[in-house]
């Protein structure tokens, strides 16, 4: 049996299948495209799903890949097991070979057996297999063709040997290959829960069906092969270690955790606190690095929420090792250095990943401290209420708002002899997950059945919009109304038209779709939007203005040229903006989303703080310098590897083929399929409108170009002139005049406050309701719009006027919908009447809280309508 490194195994596998006629395909992003059923790519075949369905065609029938995979949700949820078992991971690599209607079961089984026994030289006697219980063909191949004895072929049921990617999609029976680790692991039944002896190393899926939303299985047009072998698992076999974590794919990160913590990793004691914590950190650091590199950023929903969760989980286990500082960002270097040969994109993203991880670590350390304070407040409140448990709602609030670990809540609760309603917590957590699933499903683009059918029957549309704005003799290939193919669209009807040749650019890559007109014999169709629901099909959505649009008609189609030119100006300006940001802020800046519109451009980018006015000014200047230099905008087609070598910038969320379109414009060189001006000077002028935050580590710039920028600048110019006239000041005097007016306004406000306060003080006895009790006075009253400090002064005045007394004053702020409260107690009464205790009780009625000294306390709440009830409670207490 060969002893190979992880990198050697990966290359060995891909080379073997290349020699067997397979095309080597680069790993797709962890973020699945056009699939609303998946949060992340959870299997090696996901990038080929549309090929299996017949929606997408590739120039090859055999493929091999090493696919990045991430499992934290749905059927494939391994998160809770990570660190506690030897082989569960969030992120891992799946080696796979695929056949799209080419070879089937016999060749797939033979390829797998040859690779394991001849290339990797694993002894045949250490291997055994399973097949789906109804799959007699697979059983026969293993027995008669490969020569495995019957006792080494196990028939298993649907749960073990019928594979599906998700709730819907391609599926089929499978056959699994196991490695026998030896008798020291006992003699369990294959596939049983207690089975630690037989390690599944390869899964061959015989893709025969597609499962729809109802669970119905439909035979695929051509049976396909999807096989997968976890790189980490086969590495543990070849490197002779008992768990994946002891392979060279994890040990450098574990050694990093040892160095940072000063603790020791002990594989002989896998259940120890140190071992579990270091395994979690190693797994999660790999996942964090690849997620961010593929364009996932921390947030409170969807994929970003998952990233934030595992990052905070890793920090939590760091605390178990005694690490109190930020440290994960340092471990990013270890992961990048380990994986950069196979995934060179990590090198360029290194700086950004480290910066984002560090910022998120710092944020969590602060929120963790805040969460601890709130947890102790919850415990104190519960004690006063006479309960000895923390509710599930309280636990969920701590977890969801502050990322506070549930197990830490349980530990602290236990120390205080408290219970935790963990059942309610998990119910709320599942409701939150459902909301998240609905969120990312709604964001995904689901391919409708009509387009799949048309994709399989129509020739691919030809897009000529880079060179032409109109086409004289295009042919209508299909007409669609209400998601059904029809022959005609009548006057006034809305629908969709598919042409054989079109100048209309479909919405993609952030650029909006073209509009315009399609004119035929006796009809005019207004195109209101252009989309590409399936690669290779361009759909023109719109309305028949007059006449009848018919399938097979020869038409003249023309885009809205001025609109397109404005889009082109904004698109090329977006490229210059991206380059300017990277030049001035640093290489960590990456595009995180964009919208190219005829009216404006919107550009989201990775950066950790708001831009200063000076930075915005410098960015505008650099972009406009590039515009005035009038550089040619050059488009070249080349291999993606060559483009990246030349320094072209690739965008996180984009999907690229082997041949890409590279747009060069002055300081910018990007991979892009959109439409652009011929020279940077055609943009005219560029102006930033706003710069705001979108999410943690993500900023947004909105800007305008061309005449839109000119119009904006003219509008600003006349606005400044009008302000100058109103202030009777020259342009360079406007700011000084405004500052002077602000100072005057503050003085007047102070005067008004003095007058208001004096008026209230003079009327204090009229405001108060006063009662006598046990030799002292009890008084309460309300005023409007006094600040807390003013309310305190007023309470002092009231107490002085009344003598020995207990006073409660309320100030109502109706605009903000809240009440401020002050309770003042004469010092000679504080031995038995405490202002702080009174305010805590009364403020609860108003939906708030309060506290303070025995003689003076303040609080408040938002339930203004319950103020009279609060006054009644005050008099009851006193």
Long-range contacts (C-beta under 8 A, 24 or more apart in sequence): 1-120, 1-121, 1-122, 1-123, 1-237, 1-238, 2-119, 2-120, 2-121, 2-238, 3-238, 3-239, 3-240, 4-120, 4-235, 4-238, 4-239, 5-235, 5-248, 6-231, 6-232, 6-235, 6-247, 6-248, 6-249, 7-341, 7-342, 9-95, 9-120, 9-231, 9-234, 9-235, 9-238, 10-66, 10-93, 10-95, 10-231, 10-342, 12-119, 12-120, 13-64, 13-66, 13-95, 13-115, 13-229, 14-64, 14-65, 14-66, 14-95, 16-115, 16-119, 17-62, 17-64, 17-97, 17-111, 18-64, 20-62, 20-97, 20-111, 21-62, 22-60, 22-62, 22-63, 22-64, 22-97, 22-98, 23-58, 23-59, 23-60, 23-62, 23-63, 23-64, 24-63, 24-64, 24-65, 25-63, 25-64, 25-65, 26-65, 27-65, 27-66, 27-67, 27-68, 27-93, 27-343, 28-67, 28-68, 28-655, 29-68, 29-294, 29-295, 29-652, 29-653, 29-655, 30-68, 30-69, 30-70, 30-91, 30-290, 30-291, 30-294, 30-296, 31-294, 31-295, 31-296, 31-303, 31-653, 32-444, 33-655, 34-444, 34-445, 34-446, 34-447, 35-444, 35-446, 36-440, 36-441, 36-442, 36-444, 36-445, 36-446, 37-166, 37-167, 37-168, 37-169, 37-441, 38-74, 38-165, 38-166, 38-444, 39-72, 39-73, 39-74, 39-302, 39-303, 39-306, 39-437, 39-440, 40-69, 40-70, 40-71, 40-72, 40-73, 40-303, 40-306, 41-67, 41-68, 41-69, 41-70, 42-69, 42-70, 42-71, 42-74, 42-76, 42-165, 42-166, 43-67, 43-69, 43-76, 43-94, 43-165, 43-228, 44-69, 44-94, 44-95, 44-96, 44-226, 44-228, 45-96, 45-98, 45-165, 45-170, 45-205, 45-207, 45-226, 45-228, 46-165, 48-98, 48-100, 48-226, 49-165, 49-169, 49-170, 50-447, 51-100, 52-100, 52-170, 52-207, 52-210, 52-220, 52-224, 52-226, 53-169, 53-170, 53-210, 53-220, 53-452, 54-220, 54-221, 54-222, 54-452, 54-455, 54-456, 55-447, 55-451, 55-452, 55-455, 55-456, 55-534, 56-455, 56-534, 56-535, 56-536, 57-536, 58-100, 60-100, 61-99, 61-100, 61-101, 61-102, 62-97, 62-98, 62-99, 62-100, 62-102, 62-103, 63-97, 63-98, 63-100, 64-95, 64-96, 64-97, 64-98, 65-95, 65-96, 65-98, 66-93, 66-94, 66-95, 66-96, 66-231, 66-342, 67-93, 67-94, 67-96, 68-93, 68-290, 68-294, 68-343, 69-93, 69-94, 70-287, 70-290, 70-291, 72-306, 72-310, 73-306, 73-433, 73-437, 74-166, 74-167, 75-164, 75-166, 75-167, 79-310, 79-313, 82-279, 82-280, 82-283, 82-284, 83-276, 83-277, 83-279, 83-280, 83-283, 83-317, 84-271, 84-276, 86-236, 86-242, 86-243, 86-244, 86-245, 86-270, 87-199, 87-230, 87-232, 87-233, 87-236, 87-243, 87-244, 89-232, 89-244, 89-283, 89-286, 89-287, 90-283, 90-284, 90-287, 90-310, 91-283, 91-286, 91-287, 91-290, 91-291, 92-230, 92-231, 92-232, 93-230, 93-231, 93-232, 94-228, 94-229, 94-230, 94-231, 95-228, 95-229, 95-230, 95-231, 95-234, 96-226, 96-227, 96-228, 96-229, 97-225, 97-227, 98-224, 98-225, 98-226, 98-227, 99-224, 99-225, 100-222, 100-224, 101-221, 101-222, 101-223, 101-224, 102-225, 103-225, 104-206, 104-223, 104-225, 105-137, 105-138, 105-141, 105-204, 105-206, 105-225, 106-141, 106-145, 107-225, 108-204, 108-206, 108-225, 108-227, 109-138, 109-141, 109-142, 109-145, 109-146, 109-175, 109-204, 110-145, 110-146, 112-177, 112-202, 112-204, 112-227, 113-146, 113-177, 116-177, 116-201, 116-202, 120-234, 120-238, 122-179, 122-237, 122-238, 125-180, 126-179, 126-180, 127-152, 127-177, 127-178, 127-179, 127-180, 128-152, 128-153, 128-154, 128-177, 128-178, 128-180, 128-190, 128-198, 129-153, 129-154, 129-175, 129-176, 129-177, 129-178, 130-154, 130-155, 130-156, 130-160, 130-161, 130-175, 130-176, 130-178, 130-190, 130-191, 131-155, 131-156, 131-161, 131-173, 131-175, 132-156, 132-157, 132-158, 132-161, 132-162, 132-173, 132-174, 132-175, 133-157, 133-161, 134-173, 135-161, 135-173, 135-175, 135-206, 138-173, 138-175, 138-206, 142-175, 154-190, 154-191, 156-190, 156-191, 160-191, 163-203, 163-205, 163-226, 164-211, 167-211, 167-213, 168-210, 168-211, 168-212, 168-213, 169-210, 169-211, 170-207, 170-209, 170-210, 170-211, 170-220, 170-224, 170-226, 171-207, 171-209, 171-210, 171-211, 171-217, 172-205, 172-206, 172-207, 172-208, 172-209, 172-223, 173-205, 173-206, 173-208, 174-203, 174-204, 174-205, 174-206, 175-203, 175-204, 175-206, 176-200, 176-202, 176-203, 176-204, 177-201, 177-202, 177-203, 177-204, 179-237, 199-233, 199-236, 199-237, 200-233, 201-229, 201-230, 201-233, 201-234, 201-237, 202-227, 202-228, 202-229, 202-234, 203-227, 203-228, 203-229, 241-267, 242-267, 243-267, 243-270, 245-279, 245-282, 245-283, 249-338, 250-279, 250-282, 250-283, 250-286, 252-334, 252-337, 252-338, 253-281, 253-282, 253-285, 253-286, 253-331, 253-334, 253-335, 253-338, 254-278, 254-279, 254-281, 254-282, 256-330, 256-331, 256-334, 257-281, 257-282, 257-318, 257-321, 257-331, 260-318, 260-321, 260-323, 260-327, 260-330, 260-331, 261-318, 261-321, 261-322, 261-323, 262-322, 263-321, 263-322, 273-320, 274-320, 274-321, 276-317, 277-317, 277-318, 277-320, 277-321, 278-317, 278-321, 280-313, 280-314, 280-317, 281-314, 281-317, 281-318, 281-321, 281-328, 281-331, 284-310, 284-311, 284-313, 284-314, 285-314, 285-328, 285-331, 285-332, 285-334, 285-335, 286-335, 286-339, 288-314, 288-328, 288-332, 288-353, 288-357, 289-332, 289-335, 289-336, 289-339, 289-346, 289-353, 290-343, 290-346, 292-349, 292-352, 292-353, 292-356, 292-357, 293-343, 293-345, 293-346, 293-349, 293-353, 294-652, 295-590, 295-592, 295-652, 295-653, 297-356, 297-592, 297-606, 297-695, 297-696, 297-697, 297-698, 298-356, 298-360, 298-695, 298-696, 298-697, 299-695, 299-696, 301-435, 301-436, 301-439, 302-436, 302-439, 302-440, 302-443, 303-440, 304-695, 304-696, 305-436, 308-360, 308-403, 309-403, 311-357, 311-360, 311-361, 311-364, 312-364, 312-403, 312-405, 313-405, 315-361, 315-364, 315-365, 316-405, 316-408, 326-358, 326-361, 326-362, 326-365, 327-361, 328-357, 328-358, 328-361, 329-354, 329-355, 329-357, 329-358, 329-361, 330-354, 332-357, 344-644, 345-650, 348-587, 349-590, 351-586, 351-587, 351-588, 352-587, 352-588, 352-589, 352-590, 352-606, 355-588, 355-608, 355-697, 356-606, 356-608, 356-696, 356-697, 359-608, 359-696, 359-697, 360-696, 360-697, 363-696, 364-403, 367-401, 367-402, 367-403, 367-404, 368-402, 368-403, 368-404, 370-402, 371-398, 371-401, 371-402, 371-403, 371-404, 372-404, 374-398, 374-402, 375-404, 375-409, 375-412, 379-412, 379-413, 379-416, 379-418, 382-418, 388-417, 388-418, 388-419, 389-413, 389-418, 389-419, 389-420, 389-421, 390-418, 390-419, 390-420, 390-421, 391-421, 391-424, 392-420, 392-421, 392-422, 392-423, 392-424, 392-425, 392-426, 392-427, 392-428, 393-424, 393-425, 393-428, 395-420, 395-421, 395-422, 395-424, 395-425, 396-424, 396-425, 396-428, 396-429, 396-432, 399-425, 399-429, 400-432, 445-533, 447-533, 447-534, 448-483, 448-533, 450-480, 450-483, 450-484, 450-485, 451-533, 451-534, 451-537, 451-539, 452-534, 454-478, 454-485, 454-498, 454-534, 454-537, 455-534, 455-536, 455-537, 458-498, 458-537, 459-500, 460-536, 460-537, 461-498, 461-499, 461-500, 461-501, 461-502, 461-536, 461-537, 461-538, 462-500, 462-501, 462-502, 463-502, 463-503, 463-505, 463-506, 463-538, 464-501, 464-502, 464-503, 465-502, 465-503, 465-504, 465-505, 465-514, 465-559, 465-675, 466-635, 466-675, 468-503, 469-503, 469-558, 469-559, 469-561, 469-564, 470-503, 470-556, 470-557, 470-558, 470-559, 471-499, 471-501, 471-502, 471-503, 471-556, 471-557, 471-558, 472-556, 473-554, 473-555, 473-556, 474-499, 474-500, 474-501, 474-502, 474-518, 474-554, 474-555, 474-556, 474-557, 475-499, 475-500, 475-501, 475-552, 475-553, 475-554, 475-555, 476-518, 476-520, 476-549, 476-550, 476-551, 476-552, 476-553, 476-555, 477-551, 478-551, 479-549, 479-550, 479-551, 480-539, 486-551, 487-550, 487-551, 488-548, 488-549, 488-550, 488-551, 489-525, 489-544, 489-548, 489-549, 490-544, 490-548, 491-523, 491-544, 491-545, 491-546, 491-547, 491-548, 492-543, 492-544, 493-543, 493-544, 494-541, 494-542, 494-543, 494-544, 495-541, 495-542, 495-543, 495-544, 495-549, 496-539, 496-540, 496-541, 496-542, 497-525, 497-527, 497-539, 497-540, 497-542, 497-549, 498-537, 498-538, 498-539, 498-540, 499-538, 499-540, 499-555, 499-557, 502-530, 502-538, 502-540, 502-557, 503-557, 503-558, 503-559, 504-530, 504-538, 504-540, 504-557, 504-559, 505-530, 505-559, 505-564, 505-674, 505-675, 506-530, 506-531, 506-532, 506-538, 506-539, 507-531, 507-532, 508-532, 508-673, 508-674, 509-651, 509-654, 509-672, 509-673, 509-674, 510-574, 510-593, 510-594, 510-595, 510-596, 510-674, 511-567, 511-571, 511-596, 511-674, 511-675, 512-567, 512-595, 512-596, 512-597, 512-598, 514-559, 514-560, 514-563, 514-564, 514-567, 515-559, 515-560, 515-563, 516-557, 516-558, 516-559, 516-560, 517-557, 517-558, 518-542, 518-549, 518-555, 518-556, 518-557, 519-555, 519-556, 519-557, 519-558, 520-547, 520-549, 520-550, 520-553, 520-554, 520-555, 520-556, 521-553, 521-554, 522-547, 522-548, 523-547, 523-548, 523-549, 523-550, 523-553, 525-549, 527-557, 527-559, 563-598, 564-598, 564-675, 565-677, 565-706, 566-598, 566-599, 566-706, 566-707, 566-708, 567-596, 567-597, 567-598, 567-675, 568-675, 568-676, 568-677, 568-682, 569-677, 569-682, 569-683, 569-684, 569-705, 569-706, 570-596, 570-597, 570-598, 570-600, 570-601, 570-704, 570-705, 570-706, 570-708, 571-596, 571-601, 571-672, 571-674, 571-675, 571-676, 572-633, 572-663, 572-665, 572-676, 572-677, 572-680, 572-682, 572-683, 573-601, 573-623, 573-627, 573-683, 573-686, 573-703, 573-705, 574-601, 574-603, 575-663, 575-665, 575-668, 575-670, 575-672, 575-676, 576-623, 576-626, 576-627, 576-665, 576-666, 576-667, 576-668, 576-680, 576-683, 576-686, 577-601, 577-603, 577-619, 577-623, 577-686, 577-701, 577-703, 578-603, 578-605, 578-649, 578-668, 578-670, 579-626, 579-649, 579-666, 579-667, 579-668, 579-669, 580-619, 580-622, 580-623, 580-626, 580-667, 581-605, 581-607, 581-619, 582-649, 583-622, 583-667, 584-615, 584-618, 584-619, 584-622, 585-611, 585-615, 590-651, 590-652, 591-649, 591-651, 591-652, 592-652, 592-694, 592-698, 593-653, 593-694, 596-674, 599-704, 599-708, 600-689, 600-702, 600-703, 600-704, 600-708, 601-702, 601-703, 601-704, 601-705, 602-700, 602-701, 602-702, 603-700, 603-701, 603-702, 603-703, 604-694, 604-698, 604-699, 604-700, 605-698, 605-699, 605-700, 605-701, 606-697, 606-698, 606-699, 607-697, 607-698, 607-699, 608-697, 610-691, 610-693, 610-699, 611-691, 611-699, 616-688, 616-691, 619-688, 620-686, 620-687, 620-688, 622-667, 623-686, 624-685, 624-686, 626-665, 626-666, 626-667, 626-668, 626-680, 627-680, 627-681, 627-683, 627-684, 627-685, 627-686, 628-681, 629-666, 629-680, 629-681, 630-679, 630-680, 630-681, 631-665, 631-666, 631-679, 631-680, 632-665, 632-678, 632-679, 633-663, 633-664, 633-665, 633-676, 633-677, 633-678, 633-679, 633-680, 634-663, 634-664, 634-665, 635-661, 635-662, 635-663, 635-664, 635-676, 636-661, 636-662, 636-664, 637-661, 637-662, 638-662, 640-671, 643-671, 684-709, 684-710, 685-709, 685-710, 685-713, 687-712, 687-713, 753-790, 757-786, 757-790, 757-793, 757-794, 760-786, 760-794, 761-794, 761-797, 764-794, 764-797, 764-798, 764-801, 765-801, 768-798, 768-802, 768-807, 769-871, 770-802, 771-875, 773-878, 775-804, 776-803, 776-804, 776-805, 776-806, 776-826, 776-829, 777-802, 777-803, 777-804, 777-805, 777-806, 778-805, 778-806, 778-875, 778-878, 779-805, 779-806, 779-807, 779-808, 780-807, 780-808, 780-809, 780-810, 780-871, 780-874, 780-875, 781-809, 781-810, 782-809, 782-810, 782-811, 782-812, 782-867, 783-809, 783-810, 783-811, 783-812, 784-811, 784-812, 784-813, 784-814, 785-811, 785-812, 785-813, 786-811, 786-820, 787-811, 787-820, 788-820, 788-822, 788-858, 791-820, 791-822, 791-858, 792-822, 792-824, 792-856, 792-858, 794-822, 795-822, 795-823, 795-824, 795-856, 796-824, 798-824, 799-824, 799-826, 804-828, 804-829, 805-829, 806-833, 806-835, 806-838, 806-878, 808-838, 808-842, 808-871, 808-874, 810-867, 810-870, 810-871, 812-864, 812-867, 814-864, 817-862, 817-864, 818-848, 818-860, 818-861, 818-862, 818-864, 819-846, 819-848, 819-860, 819-861, 819-862, 819-863, 819-864, 819-867, 819-870, 820-858, 820-859, 820-860, 821-846, 821-850, 821-858, 821-859, 821-860, 821-861, 821-870, 822-856, 822-857, 822-858, 823-852, 823-856, 823-857, 823-858, 823-874, 824-855, 824-856, 825-854, 825-855, 825-856, 826-855, 827-855, 830-854, 830-855, 833-878, 838-874, 838-877, 838-878, 841-873, 841-877, 842-870, 842-873, 842-874, 842-877, 843-870, 845-869, 845-870, 845-873, 846-870
